[in-house]
Amino acid sequence: MKAKIFAGPAYSGKTRTAKMISEYIGKDKTVFIDAKQMKIDNHFVFEEINFNTELVIIDDVPEDFSLERFYDVEYDENNEIKGYYFLVNKRCLPPRRYSVSKVIIIANFLPNITGESLKRRFEIVEFPTCDLSKIKTEE
């Protein structure tokens, strides 16, 4: 399965959609990373990933975010992407690679996906301009 890039303006429902997918898969099987709140290049940014992780959501990536970190993939017998490898550093433990089957990257811009390697690994899902912050919901 290709990693998804949810691209569109703020308040278009990208994060809300990703959180709904997380609830469907199971919050205990999801790692949510808020790129605004932490440095994405921090060695411990993926430390919550483990053998049970099925979905990684990286929210609000900056425009200089490198998609090349997702070149390390696991393929199935049909040469389809089965998972994305993450090098996970946990404090006081040696680094370990974990394969995660689903990845969602959320961006407020349309990333430039050029080259066959990127096209094989990513699918862009564009979100239209609509301000969901103005929709009232029952609490």
One Martini backbone bead per residue (centre of mass of N, CA, C, O) as a GRO file, in nm:
protein
  139
    1MET     BB    1   0.095   0.037   0.024
    2LYS     BB    2   0.068   0.350  -0.015
    3ALA     BB    3   0.150   0.637   0.088
    4LYS     BB    4  -0.011   0.912   0.230
    5ILE     BB    5  -0.091   1.246   0.111
    6PHE     BB    6  -0.228   1.507   0.284
    7ALA     BB    7  -0.343   1.782   0.087
    8GLY     BB    8  -0.389   2.121   0.213
    9PRO     BB    9  -0.551   2.336   0.371
   10ALA     BB   10  -0.647   2.467   0.633
   11TYR     BB   11  -0.937   2.327   0.747
   12SER     BB   12  -0.999   2.052   0.543
   13GLY     BB   13  -0.969   1.753   0.712
   14LYS     BB   14  -0.704   1.588   0.739
   15THR     BB   15  -0.675   1.519   1.043
   16ARG     BB   16  -0.960   1.412   1.088
   17THR     BB   17  -0.934   1.176   0.889
   18ALA     BB   18  -0.690   1.038   1.022
   19LYS     BB   19  -0.835   0.992   1.298
   20MET     BB   20  -1.056   0.807   1.183
   21ILE     BB   21  -0.863   0.588   1.087
   22SER     BB   22  -0.742   0.533   1.364
   23GLU     BB   23  -1.007   0.435   1.496
   24TYR     BB   24  -1.046   0.195   1.305
   25ILE     BB   25  -0.771   0.053   1.366
   26GLY     BB   26  -0.649   0.182   1.632
   27LYS     BB   27  -0.497   0.363   1.874
   28ASP     BB   28  -0.294   0.124   1.966
   29LYS     BB   29  -0.188   0.121   1.636
   30THR     BB   30  -0.108   0.431   1.670
   31VAL     BB   31   0.111   0.693   1.550
   32PHE     BB   32   0.135   1.034   1.656
   33ILE     BB   33   0.289   1.311   1.478
   34ASP     BB   34   0.381   1.641   1.566
   35ALA     BB   35   0.576   1.845   1.376
   36LYS     BB   36   0.538   2.116   1.535
   37GLN     BB   37   0.633   1.999   1.833
   38MET     BB   38   0.868   1.853   1.671
   39LYS     BB   39   1.155   1.726   1.568
   40ILE     BB   40   1.186   1.519   1.296
   41ASP     BB   41   1.515   1.472   1.349
   42ASN     BB   42   1.478   1.327   1.591
   43HIS     BB   43   1.592   1.026   1.715
   44PHE     BB   44   1.298   0.987   1.897
   45VAL     BB   45   1.033   1.031   1.718
   46PHE     BB   46   0.974   0.691   1.687
   47GLU     BB   47   0.956   0.546   1.982
   48GLU     BB   48   0.644   0.436   1.971
   49ILE     BB   49   0.721   0.226   1.790
   50ASN     BB   50   0.604  -0.111   1.718
   51PHE     BB   51   0.481  -0.426   1.649
   52ASN     BB   52   0.168  -0.300   1.662
   53THR     BB   53   0.212  -0.102   1.442
   54GLU     BB   54   0.004   0.024   1.155
   55LEU     BB   55   0.009   0.348   1.209
   56VAL     BB   56   0.145   0.654   1.069
   57ILE     BB   57   0.122   0.996   1.175
   58ILE     BB   58   0.222   1.301   1.004
   59ASP     BB   59   0.185   1.624   1.115
   60ASP     BB   60   0.271   1.914   0.978
   61VAL     BB   61   0.475   1.933   0.759
   62PRO     BB   62   0.734   2.065   0.626
   63GLU     BB   63   0.862   2.167   0.321
   64ASP     BB   64   1.154   2.018   0.402
   65PHE     BB   65   1.049   1.742   0.395
   66SER     BB   66   1.174   1.415   0.367
   67LEU     BB   67   1.077   1.140   0.164
   68GLU     BB   68   1.339   0.956   0.164
   69ARG     BB   69   1.284   0.803   0.442
   70PHE     BB   70   1.074   0.603   0.254
   71TYR     BB   71   1.264   0.392   0.087
   72ASP     BB   72   1.232   0.177   0.312
   73VAL     BB   73   1.094  -0.124   0.199
   74GLU     BB   74   0.834  -0.370   0.193
   75TYR     BB   75   0.770  -0.662   0.006
   76ASP     BB   76   0.576  -0.862  -0.165
   77GLU     BB   77   0.516  -1.120  -0.395
   78ASN     BB   78   0.388  -0.873  -0.596
   79ASN     BB   79   0.557  -0.603  -0.552
   80GLU     BB   80   0.423  -0.477  -0.308
   81ILE     BB   81   0.365  -0.271  -0.060
   82LYS     BB   82   0.381  -0.366   0.291
   83GLY     BB   83   0.611  -0.163   0.412
   84TYR     BB   84   0.762   0.068   0.643
   85TYR     BB   85   1.067   0.162   0.755
   86PHE     BB   86   1.172   0.214   1.095
   87LEU     BB   87   1.402   0.382   1.285
   88VAL     BB   88   1.426   0.295   1.628
   89ASN     BB   89   1.476   0.497   1.913
   90LYS     BB   90   1.555   0.394   2.239
   91ARG     BB   91   1.618   0.442   2.538
   92CYS     BB   92   1.880   0.226   2.622
   93LEU     BB   93   1.865   0.116   2.321
   94PRO     BB   94   1.892  -0.030   2.041
   95PRO     BB   95   1.835  -0.002   1.735
   96ARG     BB   96   1.523  -0.049   1.539
   97ARG     BB   97   1.332  -0.220   1.299
   98TYR     BB   98   1.012  -0.122   1.164
   99SER     BB   99   0.710  -0.232   1.022
  100VAL     BB  100   0.470  -0.027   0.843
  101SER     BB  101   0.172  -0.035   0.654
  102LYS     BB  102   0.084   0.270   0.743
  103VAL     BB  103   0.097   0.605   0.591
  104ILE     BB  104   0.052   0.949   0.705
  105ILE     BB  105   0.084   1.265   0.543
  106ILE     BB  106   0.064   1.607   0.653
  107ALA     BB  107  -0.015   1.895   0.438
  108ASN     BB  108  -0.025   2.257   0.345
  109PHE     BB  109   0.089   2.129   0.079
  110LEU     BB  110   0.211   2.048  -0.244
  111PRO     BB  111   0.399   1.807  -0.320
  112ASN     BB  112   0.687   1.706  -0.498
  113ILE     BB  113   0.633   1.431  -0.718
  114THR     BB  114   0.925   1.298  -0.837
  115GLY     BB  115   0.979   1.023  -0.967
  116GLU     BB  116   0.947   0.684  -0.944
  117SER     BB  117   1.003   0.629  -0.644
  118LEU     BB  118   0.782   0.820  -0.532
  119LYS     BB  119   0.537   0.713  -0.699
  120ARG     BB  120   0.551   0.421  -0.567
  121ARG     BB  121   0.510   0.534  -0.250
  122PHE     BB  122   0.298   0.769  -0.334
  123GLU     BB  123  -0.019   0.932  -0.246
  124ILE     BB  124  -0.222   1.194  -0.336
  125VAL     BB  125  -0.452   1.375  -0.121
  126GLU     BB  126  -0.678   1.612  -0.198
  127PHE     BB  127  -0.792   1.902  -0.031
  128PRO     BB  128  -1.024   2.119  -0.010
  129THR     BB  129  -1.154   2.426   0.028
  130CYS     BB  130  -1.258   2.425   0.375
  131ASP     BB  131  -1.402   2.546   0.677
  132LEU     BB  132  -1.438   2.331   0.952
  133SER     BB  133  -1.440   2.536   1.200
  134LYS     BB  134  -1.753   2.637   1.131
  135ILE     BB  135  -1.858   2.372   1.224
  136LYS     BB  136  -2.114   2.250   1.406
  137THR     BB  137  -2.113   2.048   1.697
  138GLU     BB  138  -2.214   1.802   1.893
  139GLU     BB  139  -2.141   1.739   2.255
   0.00000   0.00000   0.00000
